[in-house]
């Protein structure tokens, strides 16, 4: 099953000409707001939003890579929701508000994702392009972005079991690291066939696909725990039975590229969530499986958990060592 945003969103390609297009004209006028600036332009009837942004407005952020909504390189905010620009009819965006990576900044403040995304236009025929995942934007023009630095948690802020994860997270901007790290994991998996991704280094161990699916599931669990803590939930959360989740998910039935796309989508949501928190939010505590956790500790656990499994993929599954 290919990743979708509400079946690729309400602006996805339609079977007929977009509303507002003159019959037989071959072009239609579109009025919208892009990165907080009004745009009034004419585009071909079947032009995508990505073509409008790249070819008409010369925006450097959204990129053409897979051209089918798998990789997220073209992702933008459309009326506040993530959308695939390569699958969105430009004419359907009449009156919409579009925000690209360039539009996330407010004044001199840069969004964490802007620190990990370059401006060079990728060549689609050279394989995977640097992937852009838009994760957060202010809800109104006067709002300010979160530039809170997520401080490393003390050992008292998480269960001792997770020390092996927190300890491997290097110093630096954690949100930028999370955005960059998922691409490093995706690069590690690049080029594997679905048959190769079914490899297990020992009988009874997870396959490569199951490892990827587990990273995604665990991240969802950790973010939900962080959400509950940040929002003041009082009900204790249950344990996470990871082996049961993997068995129920049947990840080996899915295409590896879809599992990687799902991981990227979840990571984009993760960065968006943590980017919007204050220092007070990050210090809040909740209990899961009889253990207290702070929100910031869970952010570090997510980063360390992925690093842990990426190391295992290299050392035990032999990824990254092939010719």
C-alpha positions as YAML, in Angstrom:
chain: A
units: angstrom
residues:
- id: 1
  name: UNK
  ca: [0.00, 0.00, 0.00]
- id: 2
  name: UNK
  ca: [1.52, 3.31, -1.05]
- id: 3
  name: UNK
  ca: [1.73, 6.13, 1.46]
- id: 4
  name: UNK
  ca: [-1.06, 8.67, 1.16]
- id: 5
  name: UNK
  ca: [-2.27, 11.82, 2.88]
- id: 6
  name: UNK
  ca: [-6.04, 11.24, 3.05]
- id: 7
  name: UNK
  ca: [-5.82, 9.41, -0.32]
- id: 8
  name: UNK
  ca: [-3.22, 11.96, -1.51]
- id: 9
  name: UNK
  ca: [-5.41, 14.88, -0.40]
- id: 10
  name: UNK
  ca: [-8.34, 16.81, -1.79]
- id: 11
  name: UNK
  ca: [-6.13, 18.56, -4.36]
- id: 12
  name: UNK
  ca: [-4.95, 15.34, -6.05]
- id: 13
  name: UNK
  ca: [-5.10, 14.83, -9.83]
- id: 14
  name: UNK
  ca: [-8.64, 14.70, -11.17]
- id: 15
  name: UNK
  ca: [-9.86, 12.90, -14.27]
- id: 16
  name: UNK
  ca: [-11.16, 16.04, -16.01]
- id: 17
  name: UNK
  ca: [-9.93, 19.61, -16.49]
- id: 18
  name: UNK
  ca: [-9.52, 21.60, -13.26]
- id: 19
  name: UNK
  ca: [-12.31, 23.91, -12.21]
- id: 20
  name: UNK
  ca: [-11.81, 27.40, -13.59]
- id: 21
  name: UNK
  ca: [-10.00, 26.30, -16.75]
- id: 22
  name: UNK
  ca: [-11.31, 27.73, -19.98]
- id: 23
  name: UNK
  ca: [-12.54, 24.95, -22.26]
- id: 24
  name: UNK
  ca: [-9.95, 24.28, -24.93]
- id: 25
  name: UNK
  ca: [-7.74, 27.13, -23.76]
- id: 26
  name: UNK
  ca: [-4.92, 24.84, -22.62]
- id: 27
  name: UNK
  ca: [-4.16, 27.21, -19.74]
- id: 28
  name: UNK
  ca: [-5.83, 28.48, -16.60]
- id: 29
  name: UNK
  ca: [-5.23, 31.39, -14.24]
- id: 30
  name: UNK
  ca: [-4.42, 30.59, -10.63]
- id: 31
  name: UNK
  ca: [-4.45, 33.01, -7.73]
- id: 32
  name: UNK
  ca: [-2.92, 31.77, -4.50]
- id: 33
  name: UNK
  ca: [-0.44, 32.71, -1.77]
- id: 34
  name: UNK
  ca: [3.03, 31.14, -1.85]
- id: 35
  name: UNK
  ca: [5.37, 31.67, 1.10]
- id: 36
  name: UNK
  ca: [3.25, 34.57, 2.36]
- id: 37
  name: UNK
  ca: [3.25, 36.39, -1.02]
- id: 38
  name: UNK
  ca: [0.26, 36.65, -3.38]
- id: 39
  name: UNK
  ca: [0.72, 34.98, -6.76]
- id: 40
  name: UNK
  ca: [-1.45, 35.51, -9.85]
- id: 41
  name: UNK
  ca: [-0.23, 33.47, -12.81]
- id: 42
  name: UNK
  ca: [-1.30, 31.36, -15.78]
- id: 43
  name: UNK
  ca: [-0.38, 27.68, -15.96]
- id: 44
  name: UNK
  ca: [-1.22, 24.78, -18.30]
- id: 45
  name: UNK
  ca: [-4.48, 23.04, -17.36]
- id: 46
  name: UNK
  ca: [-2.76, 19.85, -16.22]
- id: 47
  name: UNK
  ca: [0.29, 21.49, -14.62]
- id: 48
  name: UNK
  ca: [1.11, 20.27, -11.14]
- id: 49
  name: UNK
  ca: [1.71, 22.49, -8.17]
- id: 50
  name: UNK
  ca: [5.34, 21.36, -8.28]
- id: 51
  name: UNK
  ca: [5.65, 22.62, -11.87]
- id: 52
  name: UNK
  ca: [4.12, 25.93, -10.87]
- id: 53
  name: UNK
  ca: [6.55, 26.30, -7.95]
- id: 54
  name: UNK
  ca: [9.69, 25.11, -9.74]
- id: 55
  name: UNK
  ca: [9.19, 26.31, -13.32]
- id: 56
  name: UNK
  ca: [7.03, 29.42, -12.90]
- id: 57
  name: UNK
  ca: [8.10, 30.74, -9.50]
- id: 58
  name: UNK
  ca: [11.64, 29.26, -9.43]
- id: 59
  name: UNK
  ca: [11.20, 27.93, -5.89]
- id: 60
  name: UNK
  ca: [14.25, 25.88, -4.92]
- id: 61
  name: UNK
  ca: [12.78, 23.92, -2.00]
- id: 62
  name: UNK
  ca: [10.19, 21.51, -3.49]
- id: 63
  name: UNK
  ca: [11.98, 18.92, -5.64]
- id: 64
  name: UNK
  ca: [11.16, 16.40, -8.32]
- id: 65
  name: UNK
  ca: [12.45, 12.93, -7.45]
- id: 66
  name: UNK
  ca: [10.04, 9.97, -7.57]
- id: 67
  name: UNK
  ca: [7.15, 11.88, -9.25]
- id: 68
  name: UNK
  ca: [4.58, 9.60, -7.56]
- id: 69
  name: UNK
  ca: [4.28, 10.79, -3.95]
- id: 70
  name: UNK
  ca: [6.56, 8.18, -2.39]
- id: 71
  name: UNK
  ca: [9.66, 10.09, -1.34]
- id: 72
  name: UNK
  ca: [8.37, 13.39, 0.06]
- id: 73
  name: UNK
  ca: [10.92, 15.52, -1.81]
- id: 74
  name: UNK
  ca: [8.11, 17.68, -3.23]
- id: 75
  name: UNK
  ca: [6.20, 18.06, 0.02]
- id: 76
  name: UNK
  ca: [4.73, 21.47, 0.91]
- id: 77
  name: UNK
  ca: [2.06, 22.83, 3.24]
- id: 78
  name: UNK
  ca: [-1.23, 23.39, 1.43]
- id: 79
  name: UNK
  ca: [-3.73, 25.32, 3.57]
- id: 80
  name: UNK
  ca: [-1.84, 24.14, 6.63]
- id: 81
  name: UNK
  ca: [-1.71, 20.42, 5.75]
- id: 82
  name: UNK
  ca: [1.17, 18.46, 4.18]
- id: 83
  name: UNK
  ca: [0.66, 17.81, 0.46]
- id: 84
  name: UNK
  ca: [2.61, 16.23, -2.39]
- id: 85
  name: UNK
  ca: [3.19, 18.99, -4.92]
- id: 86
  name: UNK
  ca: [4.00, 16.46, -7.66]
- id: 87
  name: UNK
  ca: [0.50, 14.93, -7.33]
- id: 88
  name: UNK
  ca: [-1.43, 18.17, -6.87]
- id: 89
  name: UNK
  ca: [-3.12, 19.95, -9.79]
- id: 90
  name: UNK
  ca: [-1.99, 23.56, -9.69]
- id: 91
  name: UNK
  ca: [-5.38, 24.89, -10.80]
- id: 92
  name: UNK
  ca: [-7.06, 23.14, -7.87]
- id: 93
  name: UNK
  ca: [-5.06, 25.37, -5.52]
- id: 94
  name: UNK
  ca: [-7.04, 28.50, -6.43]
- id: 95
  name: UNK
  ca: [-7.25, 30.66, -3.30]
- id: 96
  name: UNK
  ca: [-4.99, 28.35, -1.30]
- id: 97
  name: UNK
  ca: [-2.06, 29.15, 0.98]
- id: 98
  name: UNK
  ca: [1.13, 27.27, 0.04]
- id: 99
  name: UNK
  ca: [4.25, 27.19, 2.22]
- id: 100
  name: UNK
  ca: [7.53, 25.67, 1.01]
- id: 101
  name: UNK
  ca: [10.75, 25.15, 2.94]
- id: 102
  name: UNK
  ca: [11.74, 28.72, 2.10]
- id: 103
  name: UNK
  ca: [8.59, 30.05, 3.71]
- id: 104
  name: UNK
  ca: [9.12, 28.45, 7.11]
- id: 105
  name: UNK
  ca: [11.52, 31.13, 8.34]
- id: 106
  name: UNK
  ca: [10.35, 34.16, 10.29]
- id: 107
  name: UNK
  ca: [12.82, 37.04, 10.09]
- id: 108
  name: UNK
  ca: [16.31, 35.84, 10.93]
- id: 109
  name: UNK
  ca: [15.09, 32.69, 12.70]
- id: 110
  name: UNK
  ca: [15.56, 29.51, 10.66]
- id: 111
  name: UNK
  ca: [13.41, 26.44, 11.04]
- id: 112
  name: UNK
  ca: [15.44, 23.37, 12.13]
- id: 113
  name: UNK
  ca: [14.68, 21.60, 8.83]
- id: 114
  name: UNK
  ca: [16.17, 24.49, 6.85]
- id: 115
  name: UNK
  ca: [19.55, 23.67, 8.34]
- id: 116
  name: UNK
  ca: [19.56, 20.24, 6.72]
- id: 117
  name: UNK
  ca: [18.12, 21.04, 3.27]
- id: 118
  name: UNK
  ca: [20.23, 22.51, 0.49]
- id: 119
  name: UNK
  ca: [19.04, 24.66, -2.40]
- id: 120
  name: UNK
  ca: [20.52, 22.76, -5.34]
- id: 121
  name: UNK
  ca: [17.99, 21.37, -7.79]
- id: 122
  name: UNK
  ca: [18.39, 17.57, -7.98]
- id: 123
  name: UNK
  ca: [18.62, 15.59, -11.18]
- id: 124
  name: UNK
  ca: [15.69, 13.11, -11.19]
- id: 125
  name: UNK
  ca: [17.61, 10.48, -13.19]
- id: 126
  name: UNK
  ca: [20.42, 10.23, -10.65]
- id: 127
  name: UNK
  ca: [18.53, 8.25, -8.03]
- id: 128
  name: UNK
  ca: [17.40, 9.49, -4.64]
- id: 129
  name: UNK
  ca: [17.40, 13.25, -4.21]
- id: 130
  name: UNK
  ca: [17.90, 15.03, -0.91]
- id: 131
  name: UNK
  ca: [14.45, 14.62, 0.59]
- id: 132
  name: UNK
  ca: [12.43, 17.49, 1.98]
- id: 133
  name: UNK
  ca: [9.87, 16.88, 4.68]
- id: 134
  name: UNK
  ca: [8.00, 19.97, 5.81]
- id: 135
  name: UNK
  ca: [7.05, 19.56, 9.38]
- id: 136
  name: UNK
  ca: [5.86, 22.74, 11.06]
- id: 137
  name: UNK
  ca: [4.67, 26.24, 10.34]
- id: 138
  name: UNK
  ca: [3.16, 29.00, 12.47]
- id: 139
  name: UNK
  ca: [-0.63, 28.98, 12.47]
- id: 140
  name: UNK
  ca: [-0.94, 32.72, 11.84]
- id: 141
  name: UNK
  ca: [1.28, 35.46, 10.39]
- id: 142
  name: UNK
  ca: [2.00, 36.89, 13.83]
- id: 143
  name: UNK
  ca: [2.95, 33.59, 15.41]
- id: 144
  name: UNK
  ca: [6.59, 32.78, 16.09]
- id: 145
  name: UNK
  ca: [8.26, 29.48, 15.34]
- id: 146
  name: UNK
  ca: [9.66, 27.32, 18.05]
- id: 147
  name: UNK
  ca: [13.42, 27.64, 18.15]
- id: 148
  name: UNK
  ca: [13.69, 25.82, 21.47]
- id: 149
  name: UNK
  ca: [16.80, 23.71, 21.84]
- id: 150
  name: UNK
  ca: [15.95, 20.26, 23.19]
- id: 151
  name: UNK
  ca: [18.35, 19.76, 26.06]
- id: 152
  name: UNK
  ca: [19.81, 16.32, 26.75]
- id: 153
  name: UNK
  ca: [17.77, 14.67, 29.52]
- id: 154
  name: UNK
  ca: [19.16, 13.59, 32.87]
- id: 155
  name: UNK
  ca: [19.27, 9.87, 33.60]
- id: 156
  name: UNK
  ca: [16.37, 10.33, 36.03]
- id: 157
  name: UNK
  ca: [14.08, 11.37, 33.15]
- id: 158
  name: UNK
  ca: [13.73, 7.93, 31.56]
- id: 159
  name: UNK
  ca: [13.89, 4.23, 32.40]
- id: 160
  name: UNK
  ca: [17.42, 2.78, 32.75]
- id: 161
  name: UNK
  ca: [16.71, 0.46, 29.81]
- id: 162
  name: UNK
  ca: [16.82, 3.43, 27.44]
- id: 163
  name: UNK
  ca: [20.25, 4.65, 28.50]
- id: 164
  name: UNK
  ca: [21.76, 2.65, 25.64]
- id: 165
  name: UNK
  ca: [19.70, 4.74, 23.23]
- id: 166
  name: UNK
  ca: [20.11, 8.17, 24.80]
- id: 167
  name: UNK
  ca: [23.86, 7.72, 25.23]
- id: 168
  name: UNK
  ca: [24.50, 7.22, 21.50]
- id: 169
  name: UNK
  ca: [22.82, 10.47, 20.46]
- id: 170
  name: UNK
  ca: [25.60, 12.98, 19.68]
- id: 171
  name: UNK
  ca: [25.56, 16.59, 20.83]
- id: 172
  name: UNK
  ca: [23.92, 19.12, 18.53]
- id: 173
  name: UNK
  ca: [20.56, 20.29, 17.25]
- id: 174
  name: UNK
  ca: [18.30, 17.29, 17.85]
- id: 175
  name: UNK
  ca: [15.55, 18.31, 15.41]
- id: 176
  name: UNK
  ca: [18.02, 18.78, 12.57]
- id: 177
  name: UNK
  ca: [19.57, 15.45, 13.51]
- id: 178
  name: UNK
  ca: [16.19, 13.69, 13.38]
- id: 179
  name: UNK
  ca: [15.46, 15.15, 9.94]
- id: 180
  name: UNK
  ca: [18.88, 14.15, 8.63]
- id: 181
  name: UNK
  ca: [19.06, 10.77, 10.34]
- id: 182
  name: UNK
  ca: [16.00, 9.32, 8.63]
- id: 183
  name: UNK
  ca: [17.60, 10.08, 5.26]
- id: 184
  name: UNK
  ca: [20.76, 8.27, 6.35]
- id: 185
  name: UNK
  ca: [18.67, 5.22, 7.21]
- id: 186
  name: UNK
  ca: [16.83, 5.47, 3.88]
- id: 187
  name: UNK
  ca: [20.18, 5.66, 2.06]
- id: 188
  name: UNK
  ca: [21.30, 2.52, 3.88]
- id: 189
  name: UNK
  ca: [18.29, 0.67, 2.47]
- id: 190
  name: UNK
  ca: [18.50, 2.11, -1.03]
- id: 191
  name: UNK
  ca: [18.91, -0.42, -3.82]
- id: 192
  name: UNK
  ca: [17.63, -3.42, -1.85]
- id: 193
  name: UNK
  ca: [15.09, -5.58, -3.62]
- id: 194
  name: UNK
  ca: [12.04, -6.76, -1.72]
- id: 195
  name: UNK
  ca: [13.54, -10.24, -1.70]
- id: 196
  name: UNK
  ca: [16.79, -8.95, -0.20]
- id: 197
  name: UNK
  ca: [14.83, -6.92, 2.37]
- id: 198
  name: UNK
  ca: [13.31, -10.18, 3.62]
- id: 199
  name: UNK
  ca: [16.75, -11.28, 4.85]
- id: 200
  name: UNK
  ca: [17.16, -12.43, 8.48]
- id: 201
  name: UNK
  ca: [20.66, -12.86, 9.84]
- id: 202
  name: UNK
  ca: [19.44, -15.72, 12.08]
- id: 203
  name: UNK
  ca: [16.26, -17.82, 12.18]
- id: 204
  name: UNK
  ca: [13.70, -16.14, 14.41]
- id: 205
  name: UNK
  ca: [15.23, -12.68, 14.03]
- id: 206
  name: UNK
  ca: [13.41, -9.85, 12.32]
- id: 207
  name: UNK
  ca: [13.82, -9.33, 8.60]
- id: 208
  name: UNK
  ca: [15.13, -6.02, 7.27]
- id: 209
  name: UNK
  ca: [11.55, -5.03, 6.42]
- id: 210
  name: UNK
  ca: [10.45, -5.85, 9.94]
- id: 211
  name: UNK
  ca: [13.25, -3.75, 11.40]
- id: 212
  name: UNK
  ca: [12.13, -0.75, 9.32]
- id: 213
  name: UNK
  ca: [8.50, -1.28, 10.30]
- id: 214
  name: UNK
  ca: [9.47, -1.62, 13.95]
- id: 215
  name: UNK
  ca: [11.40, 1.67, 13.89]
- id: 216
  name: UNK
  ca: [8.26, 3.37, 12.58]
- id: 217
  name: UNK
  ca: [5.90, 1.71, 15.06]
- id: 218
  name: UNK
  ca: [8.18, 2.47, 18.01]
- id: 219
  name: UNK
  ca: [8.46, 6.10, 16.95]
- id: 220
  name: UNK
  ca: [4.68, 6.39, 16.90]
- id: 221
  name: UNK
  ca: [4.52, 4.92, 20.41]
- id: 222
  name: UNK
  ca: [7.25, 7.23, 21.76]
- id: 223
  name: UNK
  ca: [5.65, 10.31, 20.19]
- id: 224
  name: UNK
  ca: [2.26, 9.37, 21.62]
- id: 225
  name: UNK
  ca: [3.84, 9.11, 25.06]
- id: 226
  name: UNK
  ca: [5.43, 12.52, 24.53]
- id: 227
  name: UNK
  ca: [2.09, 13.94, 23.35]
- id: 228
  name: UNK
  ca: [0.33, 12.65, 26.47]
- id: 229
  name: UNK
  ca: [3.01, 14.16, 28.69]
- id: 230
  name: UNK
  ca: [2.99, 17.51, 26.89]
- id: 231
  name: UNK
  ca: [-0.79, 17.78, 27.03]
- id: 232
  name: UNK
  ca: [-1.08, 16.85, 30.71]
- id: 233
  name: UNK
  ca: [-2.60, 13.37, 30.39]
- id: 234
  name: UNK
  ca: [-3.05, 11.72, 33.80]
- id: 235
  name: UNK
  ca: [-3.79, 8.12, 32.78]
- id: 236
  name: UNK
  ca: [-0.76, 5.83, 32.78]
- id: 237
  name: UNK
  ca: [0.10, 4.33, 29.39]
- id: 238
  name: UNK
  ca: [0.72, 0.60, 28.84]
- id: 239
  name: UNK
  ca: [3.91, -1.18, 27.86]
- id: 240
  name: UNK
  ca: [4.86, -1.61, 24.21]
- id: 241
  name: UNK
  ca: [5.02, -5.29, 23.20]
- id: 242
  name: UNK
  ca: [7.30, -4.82, 20.19]
- id: 243
  name: UNK
  ca: [7.42, -8.47, 19.09]
- id: 244
  name: UNK
  ca: [3.62, -8.71, 19.10]
- id: 245
  name: UNK
  ca: [3.37, -5.53, 17.03]
- id: 246
  name: UNK
  ca: [5.84, -6.82, 14.44]
- id: 247
  name: UNK
  ca: [4.05, -10.17, 14.19]
- id: 248
  name: UNK
  ca: [0.66, -8.49, 13.74]
- id: 249
  name: UNK
  ca: [1.94, -5.98, 11.15]
- id: 250
  name: UNK
  ca: [3.16, -8.57, 8.59]
- id: 251
  name: UNK
  ca: [5.70, -6.11, 7.23]
- id: 252
  name: UNK
  ca: [7.21, -8.74, 4.91]
- id: 253
  name: UNK
  ca: [4.06, -8.56, 2.76]
- id: 254
  name: UNK
  ca: [4.74, -4.91, 1.96]
- id: 255
  name: UNK
  ca: [7.15, -3.29, -0.45]
- id: 256
  name: UNK
  ca: [10.31, -1.94, 1.14]
- id: 257
  name: UNK
  ca: [9.91, 1.41, -0.60]
- id: 258
  name: UNK
  ca: [6.47, 1.81, 1.02]
- id: 259
  name: UNK
  ca: [7.88, 1.03, 4.46]
- id: 260
  name: UNK
  ca: [10.62, 3.62, 3.95]
- id: 261
  name: UNK
  ca: [8.08, 6.19, 2.74]
- id: 262
  name: UNK
  ca: [5.99, 5.56, 5.84]
- id: 263
  name: UNK
  ca: [9.04, 6.01, 8.09]
- id: 264
  name: UNK
  ca: [9.78, 9.32, 6.41]
- id: 265
  name: UNK
  ca: [6.18, 10.49, 6.84]
- id: 266
  name: UNK
  ca: [6.18, 9.57, 10.53]
- id: 267
  name: UNK
  ca: [9.51, 11.33, 11.03]
- id: 268
  name: UNK
  ca: [8.14, 14.50, 9.42]
- id: 269
  name: UNK
  ca: [5.26, 14.43, 11.91]
- id: 270
  name: UNK
  ca: [7.68, 13.77, 14.77]
- id: 271
  name: UNK
  ca: [9.83, 16.78, 13.93]
- id: 272
  name: UNK
  ca: [6.70, 18.92, 13.52]
- id: 273
  name: UNK
  ca: [5.44, 17.91, 16.96]
- id: 274
  name: UNK
  ca: [8.67, 18.54, 18.86]
- id: 275
  name: UNK
  ca: [9.37, 21.77, 16.95]
- id: 276
  name: UNK
  ca: [6.17, 23.24, 18.33]
- id: 277
  name: UNK
  ca: [6.92, 22.61, 22.00]
- id: 278
  name: UNK
  ca: [8.16, 25.09, 24.58]
- id: 279
  name: UNK
  ca: [10.86, 24.41, 27.17]
- id: 280
  name: UNK
  ca: [8.08, 23.96, 29.71]
- id: 281
  name: UNK
  ca: [6.38, 21.36, 27.49]
- id: 282
  name: UNK
  ca: [9.64, 19.48, 26.98]
- id: 283
  name: UNK
  ca: [10.18, 19.19, 30.74]
- id: 284
  name: UNK
  ca: [6.75, 17.72, 31.47]
- id: 285
  name: UNK
  ca: [6.54, 14.16, 32.76]
- id: 286
  name: UNK
  ca: [4.17, 11.25, 32.23]
- id: 287
  name: UNK
  ca: [4.17, 7.59, 33.23]
- id: 288
  name: UNK
  ca: [4.27, 4.67, 30.80]
- id: 289
  name: UNK
  ca: [4.75, 1.05, 31.84]
- id: 290
  name: UNK
  ca: [5.21, 2.19, 35.47]
- id: 291
  name: UNK
  ca: [8.15, 4.45, 34.52]
- id: 292
  name: UNK
  ca: [8.20, 8.26, 34.35]
- id: 293
  name: UNK
  ca: [9.49, 9.96, 31.18]
- id: 294
  name: UNK
  ca: [9.97, 13.59, 30.25]
- id: 295
  name: UNK
  ca: [9.00, 14.79, 26.80]
- id: 296
  name: UNK
  ca: [12.59, 15.69, 25.93]
- id: 297
  name: UNK
  ca: [13.78, 12.24, 27.02]
- id: 298
  name: UNK
  ca: [11.40, 10.64, 24.54]
- id: 299
  name: UNK
  ca: [12.79, 12.84, 21.75]
- id: 300
  name: UNK
  ca: [16.27, 11.52, 22.51]
- id: 301
  name: UNK
  ca: [15.00, 7.96, 22.78]
- id: 302
  name: UNK
  ca: [13.53, 8.23, 19.28]
- id: 303
  name: UNK
  ca: [16.85, 9.40, 17.85]
- id: 304
  name: UNK
  ca: [18.85, 6.78, 19.75]
- id: 305
  name: UNK
  ca: [16.45, 3.97, 18.89]
- id: 306
  name: UNK
  ca: [16.85, 4.59, 15.17]
- id: 307
  name: UNK
  ca: [20.65, 4.87, 15.51]
- id: 308
  name: UNK
  ca: [20.66, 1.56, 17.40]
- id: 309
  name: UNK
  ca: [18.81, -0.27, 14.64]
- id: 310
  name: UNK
  ca: [20.79, 1.43, 11.87]
- id: 311
  name: UNK
  ca: [23.95, 0.08, 13.54]
- id: 312
  name: UNK
  ca: [22.44, -3.42, 13.63]
- id: 313
  name: UNK
  ca: [21.50, -3.16, 9.97]
- id: 314
  name: UNK
  ca: [25.16, -2.47, 9.21]
- id: 315
  name: UNK
  ca: [26.77, -4.94, 11.59]
- id: 316
  name: UNK
  ca: [24.39, -7.91, 11.51]
- id: 317
  name: UNK
  ca: [22.57, -7.54, 8.20]
- id: 318
  name: UNK
  ca: [25.60, -6.36, 6.24]
- id: 319
  name: UNK
  ca: [24.03, -3.19, 4.85]
- id: 320
  name: UNK
  ca: [26.37, -0.46, 3.73]
- id: 321
  name: UNK
  ca: [29.17, -2.97, 3.15]
- id: 322
  name: UNK
  ca: [28.15, -4.26, -0.28]
- id: 323
  name: UNK
  ca: [29.98, -3.38, -3.49]
...
